[in-house]
Amino acid sequence: MGKSSKQQQFLKDLESFEPILIAESKKHNIDGWEAEDIQQDVRLRLWIKYSTFKGKSSFKTWANKVMKNCIKNIKRDAERQCRKSLSYSISFDDLDDESE
């Protein structure tokens, strides 16, 4: 079964956007598996939201906004997780020394 014209257009648009996506990852000092993970999240978000793209701006402009929001959300979630982890830290002063 062939790809629909919508899928073909999305893939064409996404191909032109790839260099921007990679550059944005580097701009935020994201590399390795984290960069790949974020890039994949952005690609997925772009596909999910593609039906909302009305063509009032260029695909690159629209995709750039989606990408920046996605990166912002990922960073915010990571910061929340970090704060949550820190709030569960145990103070060594609160531990009983049962080995004595």
WOQUIWO-V480941 format. One record per helix or strand of 3 or more residues. SS is the DSSP state (~ for helix, > for strand). FROM is the first residue (numbers start at 1). TO is the last residue. If there is no record, write none. Layout:
[[SS & FROM & TO] [SS & FROM & TO]]
This chain:
[[~ & 5 & 27] [~ & 32 & 52] [~ & 59 & 87] [~ & 92 & 94]]
